[in-house]
Amino acid sequence: MEAAVLEHERLEQQKRGLDVGQISSRRIEALTRLATLEVEALRLRAGTIDPRNEGMQRVFRAWVGDVRDAAVATMAPEALDAFFTLLETRLQTWEDRAEALLR
């Protein structure tokens, strides 16, 4: 398809009496710049953590499960109720707090 676009552009430039010698090199340069920007954007996204991302939510749920299991195995029933009440309250805003820490 790129070859067809280049050929069409070359013919249009010739019809207008314009220089056709640099069409390919300009397009290659522009496509190279776009590819460089795309690679940089991917690199930047790879280094970010999104607490609202489904994968991160699965990790979080697994972590909460581990905390729950450890608490149940080591705490008295009265302490469990107090612990989970406080934990539930704190975890309601964990995504917002995580985002603030990552800024």
N, CA, C and O atoms as a DFTB+ gen file, in Angstrom:
412 C
 N C O
     1  1       0.824      -1.184       0.000
     2  2       0.000       0.000       0.000
     3  2       0.876       1.258       0.000
     4  3       0.585       2.230      -0.697
     5  1       1.943       1.222       0.788
     6  2       2.840       2.379       0.843
     7  2       3.413       2.688      -0.542
     8  3       3.547       3.852      -0.919
     9  1       3.747       1.644      -1.289
    10  2       4.281       1.848      -2.639
    11  2       3.252       2.531      -3.536
    12  3       3.597       3.406      -4.330
    13  1       1.986       2.128      -3.408
    14  2       0.922       2.739      -4.207
    15  2       0.741       4.208      -3.837
    16  3       0.544       5.050      -4.713
    17  1       0.806       4.512      -2.562
    18  2       0.679       5.898      -2.111
    19  2       1.832       6.739      -2.650
    20  3       1.633       7.857      -3.126
    21  1       3.034       6.188      -2.569
    22  2       4.206       6.910      -3.088
    23  2       4.082       7.158      -4.592
    24  3       4.384       8.249      -5.075
    25  1       3.641       6.151      -5.317
    26  2       3.479       6.292      -6.769
    27  2       2.433       7.349      -7.093
    28  3       2.643       8.179      -7.977
    29  1       1.314       7.325      -6.390
    30  2       0.262       8.324      -6.606
    31  2       0.800       9.731      -6.309
    32  3       0.593      10.664      -7.084
    33  1       1.483       9.858      -5.190
    34  2       2.026      11.162      -4.821
    35  2       3.060      11.639      -5.854
    36  3       3.091      12.817      -6.210
    37  1       3.899      10.716      -6.327
    38  2       4.905      11.072      -7.339
    39  2       4.226      11.567      -8.612
    40  3       4.650      12.568      -9.191
    41  1       3.168      10.868      -9.053
    42  2       2.460      11.274     -10.274
    43  2       1.798      12.637     -10.101
    44  3       1.829      13.466     -11.010
    45  1       1.202      12.866      -8.938
    46  2       0.569      14.154      -8.674
    47  2       1.604      15.282      -8.672
    48  3       1.353      16.360      -9.210
    49  1       2.759      15.031      -8.068
    50  2       3.824      16.035      -8.035
    51  2       4.325      16.326      -9.459
    52  3       4.578      17.480      -9.805
    53  1       4.466      15.281     -10.277
    54  2       4.923      15.465     -11.654
    55  2       3.919      16.297     -12.448
    56  3       4.314      17.169     -13.222
    57  1       2.634      16.036     -12.265
    58  2       1.600      16.787     -12.966
    59  2       1.699      18.283     -12.660
    60  3       1.434      19.123     -13.520
    61  1       2.078      18.594     -11.441
    62  2       2.190      19.990     -11.021
    63  2       3.566      20.568     -11.332
    64  3       3.827      21.740     -11.060
    65  1       4.441      19.750     -11.898
    66  2       5.775      20.225     -12.226
    67  2       6.682      20.386     -11.017
    68  3       7.639      21.159     -11.066
    69  1       6.400      19.672      -9.932
    70  2       7.191      19.782      -8.708
    71  2       8.259      18.701      -8.644
    72  3       8.187      17.699      -9.357
    73  1       9.236      18.909      -7.795
    74  2      10.328      17.962      -7.606
    75  2       9.805      16.676      -6.978
    76  3       9.173      16.710      -5.922
    77  1      10.064      15.555      -7.617
    78  2       9.604      14.265      -7.101
    79  2      10.747      13.459      -6.480
    80  3      10.528      12.370      -5.949
    81  1      11.932      13.985      -6.549
    82  2      13.106      13.251      -6.069
    83  2      13.132      13.017      -4.568
    84  3      13.748      12.054      -4.113
    85  1      12.492      13.855      -3.799
    86  2      12.583      13.734      -2.347
    87  2      11.329      13.138      -1.698
    88  3      11.239      13.074      -0.472
    89  1      10.381      12.711      -2.499
    90  2       9.135      12.194      -1.930
    91  2       9.407      11.003      -1.017
    92  3       8.960      10.985       0.130
    93  1      10.132      10.017      -1.515
    94  2      10.391       8.811      -0.725
    95  2      11.187       9.125       0.523
    96  3      10.861       8.630       1.602
    97  1      12.219       9.933       0.400
    98  2      13.055      10.220       1.563
    99  2      12.281      11.000       2.627
   100  3      12.472      10.773       3.822
   101  1      11.414      11.912       2.200
   102  2      10.603      12.655       3.178
   103  2       9.616      11.738       3.893
   104  3       9.425      11.844       5.105
   105  1       8.991      10.838       3.135
   106  2       8.046       9.895       3.761
   107  2       8.774       8.960       4.717
   108  3       8.286       8.684       5.813
   109  1       9.928       8.477       4.310
   110  2      10.710       7.590       5.182
   111  2      11.098       8.325       6.455
   112  3      11.014       7.769       7.550
   113  1      11.515       9.553       6.315
   114  2      11.894      10.349       7.490
   115  2      10.689      10.547       8.414
   116  3      10.815      10.424       9.632
   117  1       9.535      10.849       7.846
   118  2       8.334      11.051       8.656
   119  2       7.910       9.758       9.347
   120  3       7.549       9.776      10.524
   121  1       7.952       8.641       8.630
   122  2       7.586       7.357       9.224
   123  2       8.583       6.952      10.313
   124  3       8.197       6.361      11.321
   125  1       9.846       7.266      10.110
   126  2      10.857       6.978      11.126
   127  2      10.582       7.774      12.388
   128  3      10.680       7.239      13.492
   129  1      10.240       9.041      12.239
   130  2       9.912       9.866      13.403
   131  2       8.690       9.320      14.144
   132  3       8.676       9.261      15.374
   133  1       7.665       8.921      13.387
   134  2       6.471       8.347      14.011
   135  2       6.801       7.061      14.765
   136  3       6.324       6.853      15.881
   137  1       7.612       6.204      14.159
   138  2       7.997       4.957      14.819
   139  2       8.789       5.240      16.089
   140  3       8.601       4.565      17.101
   141  1       9.666       6.224      16.045
   142  2      10.455       6.594      17.221
   143  2       9.543       7.089      18.338
   144  3       9.734       6.728      19.499
   145  1       8.565       7.902      17.999
   146  2       7.607       8.388      18.998
   147  2       6.790       7.240      19.596
   148  3       6.550       7.204      20.803
   149  1       6.373       6.315      18.753
   150  2       5.588       5.173      19.239
   151  2       6.411       4.300      20.181
   152  3       5.909       3.856      21.214
   153  1       7.658       4.055      19.835
   154  2       8.534       3.258      20.698
   155  2       8.748       3.969      22.030
   156  3       8.734       3.326      23.080
   157  1       8.944       5.270      22.004
   158  2       9.139       6.033      23.236
   159  2       7.874       6.002      24.096
   160  3       7.955       5.879      25.318
   161  1       6.717       6.112      23.463
   162  2       5.459       6.058      24.211
   163  2       5.286       4.686      24.870
   164  3       4.859       4.605      26.022
   165  1       5.609       3.626      24.161
   166  2       5.534       2.278      24.738
   167  2       6.502       2.128      25.900
   168  3       6.166       1.522      26.918
   169  1       7.693       2.672      25.756
   170  2       8.697       2.588      26.817
   171  2       8.199       3.315      28.073
   172  3       8.357       2.817      29.187
   173  1       7.603       4.482      27.885
   174  2       7.099       5.241      29.019
   175  2       5.937       4.534      29.709
   176  3       5.850       4.518      30.936
   177  1       5.044       3.950      28.907
   178  2       3.908       3.230      29.492
   179  2       4.366       1.992      30.250
   180  3       3.763       1.624      31.258
   181  1       5.416       1.354      29.778
   182  2       5.911       0.139      30.432
   183  2       6.416       0.440      31.832
   184  3       6.408      -0.441      32.691
   185  1       6.854       1.669      32.078
   186  2       7.388       2.023      33.384
   187  2       6.356       2.582      34.342
   188  3       6.709       3.023      35.436
   189  1       5.088       2.576      33.958
   190  2       4.066       3.140      34.834
   191  2       3.227       2.032      35.461
   192  3       3.088       0.942      34.907
   193  1       2.683       2.334      36.603
   194  2       1.794       1.411      37.301
   195  2       0.431       2.076      37.370
   196  3       0.308       3.213      37.826
   197  1      -0.579       1.371      36.922
   198  2      -1.946       1.876      36.980
   199  2      -2.716       1.050      38.001
   200  3      -3.073      -0.094      37.721
   201  1      -2.981       1.611      39.186
   202  2      -3.661       0.836      40.219
   203  2      -5.077       0.411      39.830
   204  3      -5.640      -0.496      40.443
   205  1      -5.650       1.054      38.825
   206  2      -7.014       0.702      38.408
   207  2      -7.021      -0.340      37.291
   208  3      -8.083      -0.814      36.890
   209  1      -5.852      -0.692      36.794
   210  2      -5.712      -1.707      35.746
   211  2      -6.179      -3.062      36.275
   212  3      -5.952      -3.387      37.441
   213  1      -6.829      -3.849      35.426
   214  2      -7.365      -5.149      35.854
   215  2      -6.266      -6.067      36.401
   216  3      -6.488      -6.770      37.387
   217  1      -5.111      -6.069      35.787
   218  2      -4.014      -6.896      36.288
   219  2      -3.587      -6.483      37.688
   220  3      -3.354      -7.328      38.552
   221  1      -3.488      -5.182      37.904
   222  2      -3.110      -4.692      39.223
   223  2      -4.200      -5.004      40.242
   224  3      -3.897      -5.299      41.398
   225  1      -5.468      -4.943      39.827
   226  2      -6.566      -5.285      40.722
   227  2      -6.491      -6.762      41.141
   228  3      -6.777      -7.089      42.292
   229  1      -6.107      -7.656      40.213
   230  2      -5.953      -9.075      40.561
   231  2      -4.828      -9.268      41.570
   232  3      -4.969     -10.032      42.524
   233  1      -3.710      -8.574      41.358
   234  2      -2.591      -8.650      42.301
   235  2      -3.044      -8.150      43.669
   236  3      -2.740      -8.765      44.691
   237  1      -3.760      -7.052      43.688
   238  2      -4.242      -6.470      44.939
   239  2      -5.171      -7.445      45.671
   240  3      -5.041      -7.643      46.879
   241  1      -6.109      -8.053      44.933
   242  2      -7.029      -9.007      45.572
   243  2      -6.255     -10.189      46.149
   244  3      -6.589     -10.672      47.231
   245  1      -5.230     -10.663      45.446
   246  2      -4.413     -11.763      45.969
   247  2      -3.697     -11.331      47.243
   248  3      -3.623     -12.093      48.208
   249  1      -3.177     -10.125      47.245
   250  2      -2.478      -9.612      48.428
   251  2      -3.439      -9.509      49.614
   252  3      -3.096      -9.908      50.727
   253  1      -4.631      -8.978      49.380
   254  2      -5.624      -8.870      50.449
   255  2      -5.980     -10.267      50.971
   256  3      -6.149     -10.452      52.177
   257  1      -6.091     -11.232      50.085
   258  2      -6.353     -12.607      50.512
   259  2      -5.254     -13.140      51.412
   260  3      -5.533     -13.805      52.410
   261  1      -4.004     -12.851      51.067
   262  2      -2.881     -13.273      51.918
   263  2      -2.935     -12.602      53.280
   264  3      -2.696     -13.247      54.302
   265  1      -3.249     -11.308      53.303
   266  2      -3.357     -10.584      54.576
   267  2      -4.482     -11.188      55.416
   268  3      -4.322     -11.405      56.617
   269  1      -5.624     -11.458      54.772
   270  2      -6.754     -12.057      55.482
   271  2      -6.363     -13.410      56.082
   272  3      -6.643     -13.672      57.252
   273  1      -5.718     -14.269      55.286
   274  2      -5.316     -15.586      55.774
   275  2      -4.361     -15.482      56.961
   276  3      -4.493     -16.217      57.939
   277  1      -3.401     -14.564      56.868
   278  2      -2.442     -14.386      57.969
   279  2      -3.143     -13.859      59.215
   280  3      -2.832     -14.288      60.326
   281  1      -4.079     -12.940      59.045
   282  2      -4.792     -12.382      60.190
   283  2      -5.644     -13.454      60.861
   284  3      -5.633     -13.573      62.086
   285  1      -6.373     -14.225      60.084
   286  2      -7.232     -15.272      60.632
   287  2      -6.403     -16.311      61.385
   288  3      -6.840     -16.830      62.412
   289  1      -5.225     -16.610      60.885
   290  2      -4.373     -17.625      61.510
   291  2      -3.706     -17.141      62.797
   292  3      -3.263     -17.957      63.605
   293  1      -3.629     -15.830      62.995
   294  2      -2.837     -15.334      64.125
   295  2      -3.576     -14.432      65.104
   296  3      -3.037     -14.112      66.164
   297  1      -4.788     -14.016      64.780
   298  2      -5.463     -13.026      65.627
   299  2      -6.696     -13.614      66.305
   300  3      -7.340     -14.528      65.791
   301  1      -6.998     -13.064      67.466
   302  2      -8.220     -13.431      68.181
   303  2      -9.428     -12.871      67.434
   304  3      -9.306     -11.865      66.735
   305  1     -10.591     -13.506      67.571
   306  2     -11.793     -13.049      66.845
   307  2     -12.123     -11.574      67.063
   308  3     -12.511     -10.888      66.117
   309  1     -11.976     -11.070      68.298
   310  2     -12.287      -9.650      68.539
   311  2     -11.330      -8.742      67.777
   312  3     -11.732      -7.729      67.205
   313  1     -10.063      -9.124      67.781
   314  2      -9.057      -8.332      67.070
   315  2      -9.295      -8.398      65.568
   316  3      -9.076      -7.411      64.865
   317  1      -9.741      -9.547      65.066
   318  2     -10.032      -9.690      63.626
   319  2     -11.096      -8.696      63.182
   320  3     -10.948      -8.041      62.150
   321  1     -12.161      -8.584      63.955
   322  2     -13.238      -7.647      63.600
   323  2     -12.710      -6.215      63.521
   324  3     -12.991      -5.498      62.561
   325  1     -11.952      -5.805      64.524
   326  2     -11.407      -4.443      64.532
   327  2     -10.432      -4.249      63.370
   328  3     -10.448      -3.220      62.694
   329  1      -9.588      -5.253      63.154
   330  2      -8.594      -5.168      62.074
   331  2      -9.272      -5.022      60.720
   332  3      -8.921      -4.137      59.940
   333  1     -10.249      -5.893      60.437
   334  2     -10.882      -5.856      59.116
   335  2     -11.769      -4.631      58.920
   336  3     -11.927      -4.161      57.794
   337  1     -12.345      -4.113      59.986
   338  2     -13.109      -2.867      59.879
   339  2     -12.190      -1.725      59.464
   340  3     -12.515      -0.949      58.565
   341  1     -11.041      -1.629      60.127
   342  2     -10.086      -0.577      59.781
   343  2      -9.497      -0.804      58.389
   344  3      -9.365       0.137      57.606
   345  1      -9.148      -2.036      58.088
   346  2      -8.567      -2.338      56.771
   347  2      -9.548      -2.007      55.652
   348  3      -9.168      -1.402      54.650
   349  1     -10.788      -2.394      55.817
   350  2     -11.799      -2.107      54.795
   351  2     -11.935      -0.603      54.565
   352  3     -12.031      -0.154      53.423
   353  1     -11.944       0.167      55.638
   354  2     -12.035       1.628      55.521
   355  2     -10.834       2.187      54.777
   356  3     -10.987       3.018      53.882
   357  1      -9.644       1.738      55.142
   358  2      -8.419       2.247      54.508
   359  2      -8.340       1.849      53.033
   360  3      -7.854       2.621      52.208
   361  1      -8.807       0.666      52.706
   362  2      -8.670       0.176      51.330
   363  2      -9.682       0.786      50.371
   364  3      -9.543       0.632      49.158
   365  1     -10.682       1.466      50.878
   366  2     -11.674       2.091      49.998
   367  2     -11.034       3.153      49.100
   368  3     -11.538       3.430      48.011
   369  1      -9.946       3.737      49.544
   370  2      -9.294       4.798      48.748
   371  2      -7.875       4.419      48.322
   372  3      -7.070       5.297      48.013
   373  1      -7.563       3.126      48.301
   374  2      -6.189       2.739      48.022
   375  2      -5.733       3.155      46.627
   376  3      -4.573       3.528      46.454
   377  1      -6.621       3.100      45.622
   378  2      -6.214       3.485      44.272
   379  2      -5.809       4.958      44.212
   380  3      -4.798       5.306      43.601
   381  1      -6.604       5.818      44.849
   382  2      -6.288       7.253      44.861
   383  2      -4.952       7.514      45.555
   384  3      -4.129       8.293      45.072
   385  1      -4.750       6.851      46.691
   386  2      -3.489       7.046      47.414
   387  2      -2.299       6.496      46.623
   388  3      -1.220       7.090      46.625
   389  1      -2.499       5.368      45.953
   390  2      -1.421       4.802      45.128
   391  2      -1.070       5.746      43.982
   392  3       0.108       5.981      43.711
   393  1      -2.086       6.289      43.307
   394  2      -1.831       7.233      42.218
   395  2      -1.076       8.461      42.717
   396  3      -0.165       8.952      42.050
   397  1      -1.457       8.947      43.883
   398  2      -0.752      10.122      44.438
   399  2       0.713       9.789      44.721
   400  3       1.588      10.625      44.496
   401  1       0.984       8.602      45.202
   402  2       2.372       8.214      45.477
   403  2       3.189       8.056      44.192
   404  3       4.398       8.287      44.190
   405  1       2.536       7.666      43.114
   406  2       3.246       7.426      41.853
   407  2       3.489       8.687      41.032
   408  3       4.219       8.651      40.041
   409  1       2.890       9.791      41.432
   410  2       3.066      11.036      40.663
   411  2       4.426      11.613      40.900
   412  3       4.760      12.657      40.341
